[in-house]
Each structure stands twice: as C-alpha cells, then as structure tokens.
C-alpha cells in the first residue's frame, strides 16, 4: 500500500490518505488501494466503523489534476473515470470523515460520502473545479446541494470559493468542529461509540436518514416505520430493551 495507511483498534478501522507530496490528491492508484483495503473490512462483522482521515495539513486537495490533465473525453468515458468512488460510498460500514486542512473538490466529495464529518477549526471546504474549467464529478453538485441547499451550493460551485469549518458547520455540511489537534481523537471516539451498538440498528438508522435525502416525506416515513418494525426481529432489540428494564449495560451481538 503506497497511498493509504490502515490502523485497527478493536472494532474501529482508521484509514489515512497518504500522498504527502500531492496533498493527498485522489489518484486512481489511491482509489484502487482504498477499495482493496476496505472491501474485505466492510464485510467483516467485527468491524463497526471506519474513520477516514488525511494529514494535519490536508484531508485531500481533490482529484489528481496531473493524472486527469492529459485525458480526452473518450478516455474518461471509456475508463468510467472514478466510478469506483460509488463503491466506497456504498460500503455498509458507517464512515466518519475526520478532516484537518483542505477538503477541496474530490476531497470535499469524499468527506460527503461519509456519514458524518468532524472538522478541525482550520479545515477548509470547497468545490473549486470551476477554476479548472470543469465541474465537480464525484457527487459535488448532487450531495452538496442536498446537504447545504441550492443557495450555498451554487455559491460554492459557481465562484469556486472555499468555506471555513465554522461556515460548513452552520451550513449543515459538518457535524462537529473541534480544535485541530482533537479531530482524530473525536473521530475515533465517535466511531467507537457507533461500533458499540448493534449493527442491524446502525444500518437501519443510516439507511433511513439517507432515505430522507432521496425520497418524499410520506415514503420516507413509511420506510422508517417498516424498518423500525423489522428491528423487532433482532436479538439486539430484545437485548437492548431488556437491558434497559433490568438497569444493566446491553451486550449487542449484531444480529
Ligand atoms: N492534484 C494533483 N496535485 C496536486 C493537487 C491536485 N488536486 N493539489 C495539489 N497538488 C500538488 C501541487 O501540484 C504541488 O505539487 P509540486 O510540489 O510537485 O508542485 C503539491 O501538491 C503542493 O501543492 P501547492 O504547492 O499548490 O500547495 P499550497 O499549500 O500552495 O496550496 C492548495 C494548496 C490551495 C490546496 C492548492 O494545491 C490547490 O489549489 N490545489 C488544487 C485544488 C483543486 O482544484 N481541487 C479540485 C481538483 S478537481 C476535482 O477534484 C474534480 C473531481 C471530479 C473527478 C471527476 C471524475 C469523473
């Protein structure tokens, strides 16, 4: 592995983007390595949460401009360039982005593929692709608009300006802003909490929340209620409710 580093602490896997000389630009090699390393972990029932992070200076400065620069439209289409990011987005293990520094272009889009974003006070978010003569290509126009609304998305995408962590939090993009040196600790602590809960409920919760971005209220409420009903088929539901009644800590088994 040249471009990603993995650490595992019990049920939490931290994946660190590692291309320091290119500000963690998201090359095809990085995407391939990220998928190779996370694919088996995503199927491992003993893994409860991923934390995706970069360095202290940069989360990721976008897709690799040098790799893309010489490609033609036919090359991009033939390779279905970056379609693999949808596999990352579709991993069923919860994902937390722990962001320090720049999260620009594909870096911001990668953070948005995660379930929550914890950012350092100095983090900077943006979709500056317009300055390169292109547009966001791995979800920026779609996810950002759903997350922060049309007004802010248009502003960021059309002007290419960046926004601070505080503006990103106020806009609804970022879940928590913490001191820069606390980002990874907060991320892994949140991951450990999520990983301690029963996996069926965690999956149901993620899928139901995301349903709110993709469907109307009536369908979303029905989806939520049916999933809620289905959780009563799990041992974890019985354990969680029994433990509450018996005034003890629950022991979830993920089934
Ligand atoms: N790709 C490749 N190399 C990069 C990138 C990048 N995105 N960003 C930085 N680098 C390289 C620089 O070229 C430089 O390399 P070298 O030392 O060899 O010259 C090195 O990293 C350090 O960069 P800087 O000297 O520029 O560092 P600064 O601290 O001065 O500036 C910035 C940091 C502001 C982050 C600046 O590097 C920058 O503006 N980077 C580009 C940001 C950007 O435009 N991102 C969007 C990229 S496009 C994209 O993400 C579209 C995704 C859609 C894909 C669609 C597929 C279908």
py3Dmol code that shows the C-alpha trace and the ligand (Angstrom):
import py3Dmol

protein = """\
ATOM      1  CA  UNK A   1       0.000   0.000   0.000  1.00  0.00           C
ATOM      2  CA  UNK A   2       1.596   3.259  -1.135  1.00  0.00           C
ATOM      3  CA  UNK A   3      -1.194   5.743  -0.712  1.00  0.00           C
ATOM      4  CA  UNK A   4      -3.303   4.631   2.241  1.00  0.00           C
ATOM      5  CA  UNK A   5      -2.349   3.555   5.753  1.00  0.00           C
ATOM      6  CA  UNK A   6      -4.598   1.436   7.916  1.00  0.00           C
ATOM      7  CA  UNK A   7      -4.831   1.142  11.681  1.00  0.00           C
ATOM      8  CA  UNK A   8      -7.253  -1.047  13.546  1.00  0.00           C
ATOM      9  CA  UNK A   9      -8.281  -0.570  17.167  1.00  0.00           C
ATOM     10  CA  UNK A  10     -10.782  -3.228  18.174  1.00  0.00           C
ATOM     11  CA  UNK A  11     -13.907  -2.532  16.049  1.00  0.00           C
ATOM     12  CA  UNK A  12     -12.696   0.774  14.560  1.00  0.00           C
ATOM     13  CA  UNK A  13     -10.583   0.963  11.409  1.00  0.00           C
ATOM     14  CA  UNK A  14      -8.808   4.237  10.668  1.00  0.00           C
ATOM     15  CA  UNK A  15      -7.734   4.748   7.080  1.00  0.00           C
ATOM     16  CA  UNK A  16      -5.285   7.575   6.464  1.00  0.00           C
ATOM     17  CA  UNK A  17      -4.837   9.030   2.983  1.00  0.00           C
ATOM     18  CA  UNK A  18      -1.106   9.247   2.377  1.00  0.00           C
ATOM     19  CA  UNK A  19       0.197  11.096  -0.673  1.00  0.00           C
ATOM     20  CA  UNK A  20       2.027  13.901   1.136  1.00  0.00           C
ATOM     21  CA  UNK A  21       3.764  15.300  -1.962  1.00  0.00           C
ATOM     22  CA  UNK A  22       0.455  15.720  -3.816  1.00  0.00           C
ATOM     23  CA  UNK A  23      -1.637  16.969  -0.877  1.00  0.00           C
ATOM     24  CA  UNK A  24      -3.414  13.599  -0.827  1.00  0.00           C
ATOM     25  CA  UNK A  25      -4.803  14.144  -4.330  1.00  0.00           C
ATOM     26  CA  UNK A  26      -7.159  11.291  -5.118  1.00  0.00           C
ATOM     27  CA  UNK A  27      -5.390   9.355  -7.867  1.00  0.00           C
ATOM     28  CA  UNK A  28      -6.660   6.168  -9.470  1.00  0.00           C
ATOM     29  CA  UNK A  29      -3.993   4.284  -7.518  1.00  0.00           C
ATOM     30  CA  UNK A  30      -5.283   5.738  -4.249  1.00  0.00           C
ATOM     31  CA  UNK A  31      -8.868   4.825  -5.095  1.00  0.00           C
ATOM     32  CA  UNK A  32      -7.853   1.264  -6.049  1.00  0.00           C
ATOM     33  CA  UNK A  33      -5.831   0.823  -2.849  1.00  0.00           C
ATOM     34  CA  UNK A  34      -8.577   2.292  -0.695  1.00  0.00           C
ATOM     35  CA  UNK A  35     -11.147  -0.092  -2.159  1.00  0.00           C
ATOM     36  CA  UNK A  36      -8.800  -3.093  -1.930  1.00  0.00           C
ATOM     37  CA  UNK A  37      -8.116  -2.478   1.732  1.00  0.00           C
ATOM     38  CA  UNK A  38     -11.654  -1.570   2.805  1.00  0.00           C
ATOM     39  CA  UNK A  39     -13.639  -4.119   0.752  1.00  0.00           C
ATOM     40  CA  UNK A  40     -12.833  -7.121   2.999  1.00  0.00           C
ATOM     41  CA  UNK A  41     -13.123  -4.983   6.134  1.00  0.00           C
ATOM     42  CA  UNK A  42     -16.576  -3.828   5.045  1.00  0.00           C
ATOM     43  CA  UNK A  43     -17.678  -7.472   5.132  1.00  0.00           C
ATOM     44  CA  UNK A  44     -16.010  -8.206   8.465  1.00  0.00           C
ATOM     45  CA  UNK A  45     -18.684  -8.394  11.197  1.00  0.00           C
ATOM     46  CA  UNK A  46     -16.044  -7.454  13.777  1.00  0.00           C
ATOM     47  CA  UNK A  47     -15.531  -4.046  12.157  1.00  0.00           C
ATOM     48  CA  UNK A  48     -18.055  -1.487  13.366  1.00  0.00           C
ATOM     49  CA  UNK A  49     -16.928   1.839  11.884  1.00  0.00           C
ATOM     50  CA  UNK A  50     -14.391   3.388   9.501  1.00  0.00           C
ATOM     51  CA  UNK A  51     -12.650   6.696  10.147  1.00  0.00           C
ATOM     52  CA  UNK A  52     -11.219   8.339   7.019  1.00  0.00           C
ATOM     53  CA  UNK A  53      -8.581  10.985   7.625  1.00  0.00           C
ATOM     54  CA  UNK A  54      -5.652  12.754   5.987  1.00  0.00           C
ATOM     55  CA  UNK A  55      -2.726  14.642   7.436  1.00  0.00           C
ATOM     56  CA  UNK A  56      -2.632  17.688   9.721  1.00  0.00           C
ATOM     57  CA  UNK A  57      -2.369  19.968   6.681  1.00  0.00           C
ATOM     58  CA  UNK A  58      -4.705  18.354   4.223  1.00  0.00           C
ATOM     59  CA  UNK A  59      -7.574  15.905   4.078  1.00  0.00           C
ATOM     60  CA  UNK A  60      -7.441  15.791   0.269  1.00  0.00           C
ATOM     61  CA  UNK A  61      -6.891  18.571  -2.298  1.00  0.00           C
ATOM     62  CA  UNK A  62      -9.194  16.939  -4.817  1.00  0.00           C
ATOM     63  CA  UNK A  63      -8.903  14.515  -7.676  1.00  0.00           C
ATOM     64  CA  UNK A  64      -5.394  14.234  -9.119  1.00  0.00           C
ATOM     65  CA  UNK A  65      -5.254  17.092 -11.622  1.00  0.00           C
ATOM     66  CA  UNK A  66      -1.939  15.908 -13.084  1.00  0.00           C
ATOM     67  CA  UNK A  67      -3.398  12.458 -13.752  1.00  0.00           C
ATOM     68  CA  UNK A  68      -6.516  13.889 -15.407  1.00  0.00           C
ATOM     69  CA  UNK A  69      -4.913  16.746 -17.333  1.00  0.00           C
ATOM     70  CA  UNK A  70      -3.994  14.814 -20.484  1.00  0.00           C
ATOM     71  CA  UNK A  71      -7.088  12.653 -20.755  1.00  0.00           C
ATOM     72  CA  UNK A  72      -9.676  13.032 -23.512  1.00  0.00           C
ATOM     73  CA  UNK A  73     -13.431  12.792 -23.089  1.00  0.00           C
ATOM     74  CA  UNK A  74     -13.242   9.358 -24.705  1.00  0.00           C
ATOM     75  CA  UNK A  75     -10.582   8.225 -22.196  1.00  0.00           C
ATOM     76  CA  UNK A  76     -12.695   9.467 -19.280  1.00  0.00           C
ATOM     77  CA  UNK A  77     -15.821   7.717 -20.534  1.00  0.00           C
ATOM     78  CA  UNK A  78     -14.008   4.511 -21.539  1.00  0.00           C
ATOM     79  CA  UNK A  79     -12.457   4.224 -18.070  1.00  0.00           C
ATOM     80  CA  UNK A  80     -15.694   5.405 -16.457  1.00  0.00           C
ATOM     81  CA  UNK A  81     -13.216   7.548 -14.578  1.00  0.00           C
ATOM     82  CA  UNK A  82     -13.789   7.489 -10.821  1.00  0.00           C
ATOM     83  CA  UNK A  83     -16.947   5.365 -10.963  1.00  0.00           C
ATOM     84  CA  UNK A  84     -15.239   3.304  -8.235  1.00  0.00           C
ATOM     85  CA  UNK A  85     -15.970   6.027  -5.701  1.00  0.00           C
ATOM     86  CA  UNK A  86     -19.575   4.847  -5.741  1.00  0.00           C
ATOM     87  CA  UNK A  87     -18.360   1.542  -4.308  1.00  0.00           C
ATOM     88  CA  UNK A  88     -16.730   3.450  -1.470  1.00  0.00           C
ATOM     89  CA  UNK A  89     -19.900   5.483  -0.918  1.00  0.00           C
ATOM     90  CA  UNK A  90     -21.902   2.252  -0.852  1.00  0.00           C
ATOM     91  CA  UNK A  91     -19.900   0.496   1.861  1.00  0.00           C
ATOM     92  CA  UNK A  92     -22.308  -0.525   4.585  1.00  0.00           C
ATOM     93  CA  UNK A  93     -19.896   0.105   7.433  1.00  0.00           C
ATOM     94  CA  UNK A  94     -20.523   3.576   8.885  1.00  0.00           C
ATOM     95  CA  UNK A  95     -17.880   6.079   7.804  1.00  0.00           C
ATOM     96  CA  UNK A  96     -16.646   9.167   9.626  1.00  0.00           C
ATOM     97  CA  UNK A  97     -14.521  11.788   7.853  1.00  0.00           C
ATOM     98  CA  UNK A  98     -12.027  13.354  10.279  1.00  0.00           C
ATOM     99  CA  UNK A  99     -10.939  16.468   8.375  1.00  0.00           C
ATOM    100  CA  UNK A 100      -7.946  18.704   9.005  1.00  0.00           C
ATOM    101  CA  UNK A 101      -6.880  21.292   6.452  1.00  0.00           C
ATOM    102  CA  UNK A 102      -8.041  21.302   2.842  1.00  0.00           C
ATOM    103  CA  UNK A 103     -11.042  19.248   1.756  1.00  0.00           C
ATOM    104  CA  UNK A 104     -11.358  20.544  -1.795  1.00  0.00           C
ATOM    105  CA  UNK A 105     -13.007  19.168  -4.900  1.00  0.00           C
ATOM    106  CA  UNK A 106     -12.913  15.390  -4.694  1.00  0.00           C
ATOM    107  CA  UNK A 107     -11.699  15.787  -1.094  1.00  0.00           C
ATOM    108  CA  UNK A 108     -14.919  17.553  -0.131  1.00  0.00           C
ATOM    109  CA  UNK A 109     -16.863  14.973  -2.143  1.00  0.00           C
ATOM    110  CA  UNK A 110     -15.092  12.135  -0.327  1.00  0.00           C
ATOM    111  CA  UNK A 111     -15.987  13.703   3.024  1.00  0.00           C
ATOM    112  CA  UNK A 112     -19.615  13.958   1.884  1.00  0.00           C
ATOM    113  CA  UNK A 113     -19.653  10.227   1.074  1.00  0.00           C
ATOM    114  CA  UNK A 114     -19.091   9.642   4.777  1.00  0.00           C
ATOM    115  CA  UNK A 115     -21.944   9.524   7.292  1.00  0.00           C
ATOM    116  CA  UNK A 116     -20.603  12.351   9.362  1.00  0.00           C
ATOM    117  CA  UNK A 117     -17.830  14.904   9.106  1.00  0.00           C
ATOM    118  CA  UNK A 118     -15.794  16.035  12.090  1.00  0.00           C
ATOM    119  CA  UNK A 119     -13.638  19.025  11.180  1.00  0.00           C
ATOM    120  CA  UNK A 120     -10.793  20.910  12.784  1.00  0.00           C
ATOM    121  CA  UNK A 121     -11.196  24.665  13.294  1.00  0.00           C
ATOM    122  CA  UNK A 122      -8.756  25.374  10.437  1.00  0.00           C
ATOM    123  CA  UNK A 123     -10.360  22.999   7.933  1.00  0.00           C
ATOM    124  CA  UNK A 124     -11.347  24.463   4.571  1.00  0.00           C
ATOM    125  CA  UNK A 125     -14.065  23.074   2.314  1.00  0.00           C
ATOM    126  CA  UNK A 126     -14.827  23.873  -1.296  1.00  0.00           C
ATOM    127  CA  UNK A 127     -15.596  22.742  -4.813  1.00  0.00           C
ATOM    128  CA  UNK A 128     -13.096  24.776  -6.880  1.00  0.00           C
ATOM    129  CA  UNK A 129     -13.390  22.706 -10.085  1.00  0.00           C
ATOM    130  CA  UNK A 130     -14.841  25.681 -11.996  1.00  0.00           C
ATOM    131  CA  UNK A 131     -11.374  27.241 -11.818  1.00  0.00           C
ATOM    132  CA  UNK A 132     -10.052  24.261 -13.783  1.00  0.00           C
ATOM    133  CA  UNK A 133     -12.693  24.513 -16.490  1.00  0.00           C
ATOM    134  CA  UNK A 134     -14.713  21.560 -15.179  1.00  0.00           C
ATOM    135  CA  UNK A 135     -17.371  20.834 -12.552  1.00  0.00           C
ATOM    136  CA  UNK A 136     -17.488  18.524  -9.519  1.00  0.00           C
ATOM    137  CA  UNK A 137     -17.582  14.936 -10.787  1.00  0.00           C
ATOM    138  CA  UNK A 138     -17.970  12.601  -7.817  1.00  0.00           C
ATOM    139  CA  UNK A 139     -21.104  13.940  -6.241  1.00  0.00           C
ATOM    140  CA  UNK A 140     -20.391  17.620  -5.573  1.00  0.00           C
ATOM    141  CA  UNK A 141     -23.324  19.065  -7.452  1.00  0.00           C
ATOM    142  CA  UNK A 142     -25.677  16.438  -6.036  1.00  0.00           C
ATOM    143  CA  UNK A 143     -24.615  15.684  -2.469  1.00  0.00           C
ATOM    144  CA  UNK A 144     -23.557  19.236  -1.601  1.00  0.00           C
ATOM    145  CA  UNK A 145     -26.877  20.627  -2.829  1.00  0.00           C
ATOM    146  CA  UNK A 146     -28.827  18.098  -0.800  1.00  0.00           C
ATOM    147  CA  UNK A 147     -26.719  18.748   2.293  1.00  0.00           C
ATOM    148  CA  UNK A 148     -26.418  22.551   2.302  1.00  0.00           C
ATOM    149  CA  UNK A 149     -29.194  23.638  -0.075  1.00  0.00           C
ATOM    150  CA  UNK A 150     -29.180  25.259  -3.515  1.00  0.00           C
ATOM    151  CA  UNK A 151     -28.141  28.765  -2.429  1.00  0.00           C
ATOM    152  CA  UNK A 152     -24.909  27.756  -0.719  1.00  0.00           C
ATOM    153  CA  UNK A 153     -24.120  25.020  -3.263  1.00  0.00           C
ATOM    154  CA  UNK A 154     -24.481  27.445  -6.180  1.00  0.00           C
ATOM    155  CA  UNK A 155     -22.302  29.997  -4.405  1.00  0.00           C
ATOM    156  CA  UNK A 156     -19.502  27.496  -3.734  1.00  0.00           C
ATOM    157  CA  UNK A 157     -19.643  25.691  -7.072  1.00  0.00           C
ATOM    158  CA  UNK A 158     -20.032  28.766  -9.313  1.00  0.00           C
ATOM    159  CA  UNK A 159     -17.490  31.005  -7.579  1.00  0.00           C
ATOM    160  CA  UNK A 160     -15.095  28.236  -6.524  1.00  0.00           C
ATOM    161  CA  UNK A 161     -14.634  29.977  -3.180  1.00  0.00           C
ATOM    162  CA  UNK A 162     -13.804  27.988  -0.079  1.00  0.00           C
ATOM    163  CA  UNK A 163     -15.642  27.966   3.222  1.00  0.00           C
ATOM    164  CA  UNK A 164     -14.307  27.648   6.750  1.00  0.00           C
ATOM    165  CA  UNK A 165     -15.141  24.798   9.084  1.00  0.00           C
ATOM    166  CA  UNK A 166     -17.479  27.136  11.009  1.00  0.00           C
ATOM    167  CA  UNK A 167     -19.369  28.127   7.845  1.00  0.00           C
ATOM    168  CA  UNK A 168     -19.520  24.450   6.860  1.00  0.00           C
ATOM    169  CA  UNK A 169     -20.961  23.587  10.265  1.00  0.00           C
ATOM    170  CA  UNK A 170     -23.505  26.419  10.088  1.00  0.00           C
ATOM    171  CA  UNK A 171     -24.469  25.208   6.589  1.00  0.00           C
ATOM    172  CA  UNK A 172     -25.136  21.667   7.753  1.00  0.00           C
ATOM    173  CA  UNK A 173     -22.192  20.050   5.983  1.00  0.00           C
ATOM    174  CA  UNK A 174     -20.109  19.393   9.076  1.00  0.00           C
ATOM    175  CA  UNK A 175     -21.361  17.616  12.204  1.00  0.00           C
ATOM    176  CA  UNK A 176     -18.831  18.959  14.698  1.00  0.00           C
ATOM    177  CA  UNK A 177     -15.994  21.478  14.693  1.00  0.00           C
ATOM    178  CA  UNK A 178     -13.271  20.751  17.225  1.00  0.00           C
ATOM    179  CA  UNK A 179      -9.743  22.054  17.902  1.00  0.00           C
ATOM    180  CA  UNK A 180      -7.405  20.864  15.133  1.00  0.00           C
ATOM    181  CA  UNK A 181      -5.454  18.577  17.428  1.00  0.00           C
ATOM    182  CA  UNK A 182      -8.668  16.864  18.618  1.00  0.00           C
ATOM    183  CA  UNK A 183     -10.028  15.849  15.208  1.00  0.00           C
ATOM    184  CA  UNK A 184      -8.764  12.296  15.037  1.00  0.00           C
ATOM    185  CA  UNK A 185      -9.480  11.637  18.715  1.00  0.00           C
ATOM    186  CA  UNK A 186     -13.068  12.903  18.370  1.00  0.00           C
ATOM    187  CA  UNK A 187     -13.452  10.887  15.167  1.00  0.00           C
ATOM    188  CA  UNK A 188     -12.228   7.637  16.655  1.00  0.00           C
ATOM    189  CA  UNK A 189     -14.214   8.178  19.869  1.00  0.00           C
ATOM    190  CA  UNK A 190     -17.416   8.729  17.873  1.00  0.00           C
ATOM    191  CA  UNK A 191     -16.543   5.680  15.765  1.00  0.00           C
ATOM    192  CA  UNK A 192     -16.071   3.528  18.885  1.00  0.00           C
ATOM    193  CA  UNK A 193     -19.493   4.620  20.166  1.00  0.00           C
ATOM    194  CA  UNK A 194     -21.182   3.779  16.853  1.00  0.00           C
ATOM    195  CA  UNK A 195     -19.278   0.478  16.670  1.00  0.00           C
ATOM    196  CA  UNK A 196     -20.535  -0.474  20.149  1.00  0.00           C
ATOM    197  CA  UNK A 197     -24.179  -0.510  19.035  1.00  0.00           C
ATOM    198  CA  UNK A 198     -25.991  -3.369  17.319  1.00  0.00           C
ATOM    199  CA  UNK A 199     -25.181  -3.438  13.624  1.00  0.00           C
ATOM    200  CA  UNK A 200     -28.770  -4.025  12.428  1.00  0.00           C
ATOM    201  CA  UNK A 201     -29.934  -0.843  14.176  1.00  0.00           C
ATOM    202  CA  UNK A 202     -26.918   1.145  12.951  1.00  0.00           C
ATOM    203  CA  UNK A 203     -27.533   0.057   9.366  1.00  0.00           C
ATOM    204  CA  UNK A 204     -31.257   0.764   9.660  1.00  0.00           C
ATOM    205  CA  UNK A 205     -30.541   4.221  11.068  1.00  0.00           C
ATOM    206  CA  UNK A 206     -28.045   5.145   8.325  1.00  0.00           C
ATOM    207  CA  UNK A 207     -30.278   3.918   5.548  1.00  0.00           C
ATOM    208  CA  UNK A 208     -33.333   5.661   6.975  1.00  0.00           C
ATOM    209  CA  UNK A 209     -31.548   9.007   7.397  1.00  0.00           C
ATOM    210  CA  UNK A 210     -30.161   8.817   3.861  1.00  0.00           C
ATOM    211  CA  UNK A 211     -33.635   7.953   2.596  1.00  0.00           C
ATOM    212  CA  UNK A 212     -34.657  11.443   3.697  1.00  0.00           C
ATOM    213  CA  UNK A 213     -32.358  12.870   1.010  1.00  0.00           C
ATOM    214  CA  UNK A 214     -33.719  10.642  -1.710  1.00  0.00           C
ATOM    215  CA  UNK A 215     -37.447  10.408  -1.261  1.00  0.00           C
ATOM    216  CA  UNK A 216     -40.583  12.313  -0.278  1.00  0.00           C
ATOM    217  CA  UNK A 217     -41.733  12.586   3.339  1.00  0.00           C
ATOM    218  CA  UNK A 218     -44.593  10.081   3.072  1.00  0.00           C
ATOM    219  CA  UNK A 219     -42.371   7.363   1.556  1.00  0.00           C
ATOM    220  CA  UNK A 220     -39.561   8.182   3.955  1.00  0.00           C
ATOM    221  CA  UNK A 221     -41.819   7.894   6.998  1.00  0.00           C
ATOM    222  CA  UNK A 222     -43.198   4.577   5.768  1.00  0.00           C
ATOM    223  CA  UNK A 223     -39.668   3.277   5.111  1.00  0.00           C
ATOM    224  CA  UNK A 224     -38.612   4.330   8.614  1.00  0.00           C
ATOM    225  CA  UNK A 225     -41.646   2.709  10.259  1.00  0.00           C
ATOM    226  CA  UNK A 226     -41.237  -0.578   8.385  1.00  0.00           C
ATOM    227  CA  UNK A 227     -37.521  -0.732   9.203  1.00  0.00           C
ATOM    228  CA  UNK A 228     -38.372   0.052  12.836  1.00  0.00           C
ATOM    229  CA  UNK A 229     -40.868  -2.839  12.845  1.00  0.00           C
ATOM    230  CA  UNK A 230     -38.287  -5.173  11.263  1.00  0.00           C
ATOM    231  CA  UNK A 231     -35.750  -4.449  14.012  1.00  0.00           C
ATOM    232  CA  UNK A 232     -38.092  -6.264  16.394  1.00  0.00           C
ATOM    233  CA  UNK A 233     -36.916  -9.453  14.677  1.00  0.00           C
ATOM    234  CA  UNK A 234     -33.377  -8.909  16.017  1.00  0.00           C
ATOM    235  CA  UNK A 235     -31.785 -10.269  19.168  1.00  0.00           C
ATOM    236  CA  UNK A 236     -30.232  -6.838  19.672  1.00  0.00           C
ATOM    237  CA  UNK A 237     -33.667  -5.236  20.077  1.00  0.00           C
ATOM    238  CA  UNK A 238     -34.573  -7.762  22.780  1.00  0.00           C
ATOM    239  CA  UNK A 239     -31.192  -7.325  24.444  1.00  0.00           C
ATOM    240  CA  UNK A 240     -31.281  -3.503  24.279  1.00  0.00           C
ATOM    241  CA  UNK A 241     -34.766  -3.222  25.765  1.00  0.00           C
ATOM    242  CA  UNK A 242     -34.240  -5.981  28.365  1.00  0.00           C
ATOM    243  CA  UNK A 243     -31.003  -4.338  29.496  1.00  0.00           C
ATOM    244  CA  UNK A 244     -32.813  -1.017  29.946  1.00  0.00           C
ATOM    245  CA  UNK A 245     -35.568  -2.624  32.010  1.00  0.00           C
ATOM    246  CA  UNK A 246     -33.039  -4.626  34.072  1.00  0.00           C
ATOM    247  CA  UNK A 247     -30.866  -1.500  34.581  1.00  0.00           C
ATOM    248  CA  UNK A 248     -27.700  -3.050  33.101  1.00  0.00           C
ATOM    249  CA  UNK A 249     -25.483  -2.337  30.099  1.00  0.00           C
ATOM    250  CA  UNK A 250     -26.600  -4.098  26.901  1.00  0.00           C
ATOM    251  CA  UNK A 251     -24.364  -6.579  25.092  1.00  0.00           C
ATOM    252  CA  UNK A 252     -25.134  -6.323  21.382  1.00  0.00           C
ATOM    253  CA  UNK A 253     -24.313  -9.206  19.075  1.00  0.00           C
ATOM    254  CA  UNK A 254     -25.061  -7.622  15.737  1.00  0.00           C
ATOM    255  CA  UNK A 255     -27.953  -9.910  14.913  1.00  0.00           C
TER     256      UNK A 255
END
"""
ligand_1 = """\
57
LIG
N -3.889 17.141 -7.945
C -2.579 16.908 -8.166
N -1.586 17.537 -7.473
C -1.960 18.428 -6.554
C -3.308 18.721 -6.285
C -4.309 18.017 -7.029
N -5.609 18.196 -6.807
N -3.357 19.659 -5.321
C -2.084 19.942 -5.005
N -1.240 19.209 -5.737
C 0.234 19.211 -5.708
C 0.785 20.507 -6.319
O 0.843 20.412 -7.724
C 2.157 20.570 -5.670
O 2.995 19.655 -6.338
P 4.522 20.104 -6.728
O 5.188 20.291 -5.390
O 5.031 18.932 -7.489
O 4.402 21.375 -7.487
C 1.895 19.983 -4.266
O 0.678 19.227 -4.357
C 1.706 21.069 -3.217
O 0.664 21.943 -3.674
P 0.784 23.542 -3.623
O 2.204 23.963 -3.830
O -0.230 24.106 -4.557
O 0.379 23.794 -2.104
P -0.232 25.137 -1.476
O -0.198 24.919 0.006
O 0.437 26.343 -2.041
O -1.772 25.183 -1.984
C -3.963 24.248 -2.417
C -2.697 24.220 -1.533
C -4.689 25.575 -2.241
C -4.858 23.083 -1.934
C -3.568 24.061 -3.901
O -2.688 22.965 -4.014
C -4.741 23.799 -4.803
O -5.481 24.717 -5.145
N -4.930 22.510 -5.258
C -5.931 22.140 -6.207
C -7.310 22.119 -5.562
C -8.347 21.756 -6.605
O -8.536 22.435 -7.588
N -9.051 20.632 -6.381
C -10.042 20.158 -7.294
C -9.427 19.109 -8.168
S -10.540 18.580 -9.440
C -11.590 17.520 -8.682
O -11.451 17.195 -7.540
C -12.712 17.020 -9.527
C -13.151 15.675 -9.071
C -14.020 15.109 -10.099
C -13.450 13.921 -10.807
C -14.389 13.577 -11.875
C -14.291 12.191 -12.330
C -15.464 11.791 -13.159
"""
view = py3Dmol.view(width=600, height=400)
view.addModel(protein, "pdb")
view.setStyle({"model": 0}, {"cartoon": {"style": "trace"}})
view.addModel(ligand_1, "xyz")
view.setStyle({"model": 1}, {"stick": {}})
view.zoomTo()
view.show()
